[in-house]
């Protein structure tokens, strides 16, 4: 294609560089994407500091996995297989399976032996380097899952499709449905989208908890349709949820916080029979003190670990945003550029003095 593209390279030591790379040609059976925007999330912060949490993760790396952009070069095979054309705006699933290993040939029921993840597993020295959304262009491999973006939303707004896909997968895994009382602990962008996903699945009552520092996020939870919010520093969360539910308590608790204290709280928030708890917030391998496992037994609680999305939840997320664009607009948050990436990291780490954001997107200035 010719020309140069800029990209932020995380060095894994709390620093980054903006480098130039040749704009690539599409790989055989694939395409090239002009990245318009990419959402920033907590896993990007881990990559910034060199903390690996994905099998095969590269460092240094061009991060970014909540990717939206326009196709600028599409091979005939990709056009036929994906149902797309040059110029289409698409949302990109970060997970790419090889399609040829034993797991893939068996229907993908196990872990792909050659799994790749955009923004994670291919470093800046791998075949041209542009493999993450913090780059202005992205090579798309043949087995990439792309979805045409709905009209009427900006690329930055659309970047919430990926965390929304996670949330939809998680609420499905704990069987959220009509009549459920759902408590979401942790109003980060992923927690807020879990509240939206629970509402979309018909939950009868959604309560979001946070701290005194979460005023903007708790306000956003209300704007998204949460029935109530609770400041855990100002109120007894368990007692307040009891009041809000008339003593019924939660049938589903979704823990999205990075702290261990909420693990015990999640157990205490559940009702007396058959509740489900989804643990999706990483605690950075910190042991949980004071865990009363008897509560799990006596309340017949099901514990579900939650990580990532599925191709189906990706499709569901894009459809939901098409029908409910207000979710994306409410979550629009703050935008940064390649020249202000460090401000985005500061927002994610909550060290931007006097400033908070419900979601942060890097918007490329083509």
C-alpha positions in Angstrom: 0.0 0.0 0.0 2.9 2.3 0.7 3.3 5.1 3.3 3.9 5.1 7.0 1.7 4.5 10.0 2.3 5.5 13.6 1.8 3.2 16.6 2.3 3.3 20.3 4.6 0.5 21.5 4.4 -0.4 25.2 7.9 -1.4 26.4 6.7 -3.3 29.4 8.5 -1.1 31.9 5.9 1.7 32.4 7.0 3.6 29.3 6.0 3.6 25.6 7.3 4.9 22.3 5.4 6.2 19.3 7.1 4.5 16.3 6.5 4.5 12.5 5.8 1.3 10.6 5.2 0.7 6.8 1.5 0.5 6.1 1.1 -3.2 5.3 -0.4 -5.2 2.5 -3.0 -7.7 3.4 -1.9 -11.2 4.2 -3.1 -14.0 2.0 -6.9 -14.4 2.6 -6.9 -11.4 5.0 -7.3 -7.6 4.9 -5.9 -4.3 6.1 -7.8 -2.1 8.5 -7.4 1.6 9.0 -8.0 1.8 12.7 -10.3 4.7 13.6 -10.6 4.1 17.4 -9.6 1.6 20.0 -10.9 1.3 23.5 -8.4 1.3 26.4 -8.9 -1.0 29.4 -7.2 -2.3 32.5 -5.4 -5.1 30.6 -3.6 -2.4 28.7 -2.3 -1.0 32.0 -1.0 -4.5 32.8 0.8 -4.6 29.4 2.2 -1.1 30.0 3.9 -2.4 33.1 4.9 -5.7 31.6 2.5 -7.9 33.6 1.6 -10.8 31.4 -1.8 -12.4 31.8 -2.6 -13.9 28.4 -0.9 -17.1 27.1 1.8 -16.2 24.5 1.6 -12.5 25.3 4.3 -10.4 23.7 6.3 -7.6 25.3 7.1 -5.1 23.9 3.7 -4.9 22.1 1.4 -2.6 20.2 -1.6 -3.1 22.5 -5.3 -2.4 21.8 -8.1 -5.0 21.3 -11.3 -3.0 21.3 -10.9 -2.2 17.7 -13.1 -0.3 15.2 -12.0 0.9 11.8 -12.5 0.9 8.0 -11.2 -1.8 5.6 -8.8 -0.3 3.1 -7.6 -3.5 1.4 -9.6 -6.7 1.3 -8.5 -9.9 -0.5 -11.2 -11.7 -2.5 -11.2 -14.6 -0.1 -11.8 -12.3 2.9 -14.5 -10.4 1.1 -16.3 -13.7 0.3 -15.8 -15.3 3.7 -16.5 -12.2 5.8 -19.2 -10.6 3.7 -17.4 -7.3 3.6 -16.0 -4.9 1.1 -13.4 -2.2 1.0 -14.7 0.9 2.8 -16.8 -1.0 5.3 -16.6 0.1 8.9 -16.2 -3.0 11.1 -15.7 -4.1 14.7 -12.9 -6.6 15.1 -12.9 -9.6 17.4 -9.5 -9.8 19.0 -9.4 -13.6 19.1 -8.2 -15.4 16.0 -8.2 -19.2 15.8 -6.0 -21.0 13.2 -8.7 -23.2 11.8 -6.3 -26.1 11.2 -5.2 -27.5 14.6 -6.9 -30.5 16.2 -9.1 -28.3 18.4 -10.3 -26.1 15.5 -11.0 -29.1 13.3 -13.0 -30.7 16.1 -15.2 -27.7 16.3 -13.2 -25.4 18.5 -14.2 -27.1 21.8 -10.6 -26.8 23.2 -7.9 -24.3 23.1 -6.6 -23.5 19.7 -2.9 -24.6 19.4 -2.0 -21.5 17.3 -4.3 -18.9 18.9 -3.5 -15.3 18.2 -5.0 -12.2 19.9 -4.8 -8.7 18.4 -3.0 -6.4 20.8 -1.5 -9.2 22.8 0.4 -12.0 21.2 2.2 -10.5 18.1 4.9 -8.0 18.9 6.3 -5.1 16.9 8.9 -7.4 15.3 6.3 -9.9 14.0 5.6 -9.7 10.3 5.4 -5.9 9.9 4.5 -5.1 13.5 1.0 -3.6 13.1 -1.1 -6.1 15.1 -2.8 -3.9 17.8 -5.3 -1.1 17.8 -2.8 1.4 19.1 -1.5 1.4 15.6 -3.1 3.5 12.8 -3.4 0.4 10.6 -3.9 -3.3 11.4 -3.2 -6.4 9.4 -6.2 -8.8 9.6 -5.5 -12.5 9.5 -7.7 -14.8 7.3 -9.7 -16.3 10.2 -10.5 -13.0 11.8 -14.1 -12.5 13.0 -15.3 -9.1 11.8 -18.7 -7.5 12.1 -20.1 -4.7 10.1 -20.6 -1.7 12.5 -24.1 -0.3 13.0 -24.8 3.2 11.6 -25.2 6.3 13.6 -22.4 5.8 16.2 -18.9 7.2 16.1 -15.9 4.9 16.0 -15.0 5.9 19.6 -18.6 5.1 20.8 -18.5 1.8 19.0 -15.4 0.6 20.9 -17.6 -0.5 23.8 -18.7 -3.4 21.6 -15.9 -5.6 23.0 -16.4 -5.1 26.7 -20.1 -5.4 26.1 -19.5 -8.7 24.4 -17.6 -9.9 27.5 -20.5 -8.7 29.7 -23.1 -10.5 27.6 -21.1 -13.7 27.7 -20.8 -13.4 31.5 -24.5 -12.7 32.2 -25.3 -15.7 30.0 -22.9 -17.9 31.9 -24.7 -17.1 35.2 -28.1 -17.4 33.6 -29.4 -13.9 34.2 -33.0 -13.7 33.2 -36.4 -12.2 34.1 -37.0 -11.9 37.8 -33.3 -11.9 38.8 -31.9 -9.4 41.2 -28.4 -8.6 40.1 -25.8 -6.7 42.1 -22.7 -5.5 40.2 -19.7 -4.7 42.4 -17.3 -2.3 40.7 -18.5 0.4 38.3 -15.6 0.5 35.9 -16.5 0.4 32.2 -16.8 -3.4 32.3 -19.0 -3.4 35.4 -21.3 -0.7 33.9 -21.7 -2.8 30.8 -22.5 -5.8 32.9 -25.3 -3.8 34.4 -26.5 -3.0 30.8 -26.2 -6.6 29.8 -28.2 -7.8 32.8 -30.9 -5.3 32.0 -30.9 -6.5 28.4 -31.4 -10.0 29.7 -34.5 -9.0 31.6 -33.2 -8.7 35.2 -36.0 -7.2 37.3 -33.6 -5.2 39.6 -30.0 -4.1 39.0 -28.0 -2.5 41.7 -24.5 -1.2 41.2 -22.0 -0.6 44.1 -18.9 1.5 44.2 -17.0 3.9 46.5 -16.9 7.6 47.1 -14.4 8.0 44.3 -17.0 6.6 41.8 -19.5 9.4 41.7 -19.3 9.8 37.9 -19.5 6.1 37.4 -22.4 5.5 39.7 -24.2 8.4 38.0 -23.6 6.7 34.7 -25.0 3.4 36.1 -28.2 5.3 36.8 -28.2 6.7 33.3 -27.8 3.2 31.9 -30.9 2.1 33.7 -29.7 0.7 37.0 -32.4 0.7 39.6 -30.2 1.8 42.5 -26.5 2.6 43.3 -24.8 2.2 46.6 -21.7 3.9 47.9 -19.9 1.2 49.9 -18.0 3.8 51.9 -21.1 5.6 53.0 -23.5 2.7 53.6 -23.5 -0.9 54.7 -23.8 -2.5 51.3 -25.3 -5.7 52.6 -27.9 -3.9 54.7 -28.8 -1.5 51.9 -29.2 -4.3 49.4 -31.5 -6.0 51.9 -33.6 -2.8 52.1 -33.7 -2.3 48.3 -34.8 -5.9 47.7 -37.2 -6.3 50.6 -35.0 -8.9 52.2 -34.8 -11.0 49.1 -31.1 -10.1 48.4 -29.3 -10.9 45.2 -29.9 -13.9 43.0 -26.8 -12.9 41.0 -23.7 -11.0 42.1 -21.1 -9.9 39.5 -17.8 -9.0 41.1 -15.7 -6.7 38.8 -13.5 -5.1 41.4 -9.7 -5.5 41.7 -9.8 -5.9 45.5 -10.3 -9.1 47.5 -12.7 -7.6 50.1 -15.6 -7.8 47.7 -15.3 -11.6 47.5 -16.7 -12.1 51.0 -19.3 -9.3 50.4 -20.5 -11.1 47.3 -21.2 -14.2 49.4 -23.1 -12.1 51.9 -25.1 -10.3 49.3 -26.7 -13.5 48.0 -30.1 -14.8 49.0 -30.6 -18.1 50.8 -30.9 -20.6 48.0 -29.3 -21.1 44.6 -27.7 -17.8 43.9 -24.9 -17.4 41.4 -21.7 -15.4 41.7 -19.6 -14.3 38.7 -16.0 -13.4 39.5 -14.6 -11.4 36.6 -12.4 -8.8 38.3 -8.8 -9.9 38.5 -7.4 -9.6 42.0 -3.8 -9.7 40.7 -3.2 -13.1 42.4 -3.8 -11.7 45.9 -5.0 -14.4 48.4 -8.5 -13.8 49.8 -8.5 -13.6 53.6 -11.5 -14.4 55.7 -13.4 -16.4 53.1 -16.3 -18.3 54.6 -16.8 -21.2 52.4 -19.7 -22.4 54.6 -21.8 -19.6 53.0 -21.3 -21.3 49.6 -22.5 -24.6 51.0 -25.4 -23.4 53.1 -26.7 -21.0 50.5 -26.1 -23.5 47.6 -24.2 -20.8 45.7 -22.8 -21.5 42.2 -19.4 -19.8 41.6 -18.6 -18.9 38.0 -15.3 -17.6 36.7 -15.7 -15.2 33.8 -13.1 -14.2 31.2 -13.6 -13.0 27.7 -16.2 -13.2 25.0 -17.4 -15.7 22.4 -18.1 -15.1 18.7 -21.8 -15.3 19.5 -21.6 -12.7 22.3 -19.6 -10.4 19.9 -22.4 -10.6 17.4 -24.9 -10.1 20.1 -23.1 -7.0 21.4 -23.0 -5.4 17.9 -26.8 -6.1 17.5 -27.5 -4.6 20.9 -25.7 -1.4 20.1 -27.6 -1.2 16.8 -30.9 -1.3 18.7 -29.7 0.5 21.8 -27.2 3.2 20.7 -27.8 5.1 23.9 -25.6 2.5 25.7 -22.6 3.4 23.6 -23.4 7.2 23.8 -23.7 7.0 27.6 -20.4 5.1 27.8 -18.6 7.4 25.4 -16.2 8.7 28.0 -12.9 10.4 27.3 -10.8 10.4 24.0 -7.1 10.6 23.7 -4.7 10.4 20.7 -1.4 8.8 20.0 0.3 11.9 21.4 -1.6 11.8 24.7 -1.7 8.0 25.4 -0.1 8.6 28.8 -3.1 10.6 29.8 -5.3 7.7 28.9 -3.2 5.4 31.1 -3.4 7.9 33.9 -7.2 7.8 33.7 -7.2 4.0 33.7 -4.9 4.0 36.7 -7.1 6.7 38.3 -4.2 9.0 38.9 -5.3 11.9 36.7 -5.8 14.6 39.3 -9.4 15.8 39.5 -10.5 13.8 36.5 -12.3 10.5 36.0 -13.7 8.7 33.0 -16.3 5.9 32.5 -14.4 4.7 29.4 -11.3 5.8 27.5 -10.8 5.5 23.8 -7.8 6.3 21.6 -8.9 8.0 18.5 -6.6 8.0 15.5 -6.3 11.2 13.6 -6.0 10.2 9.9 
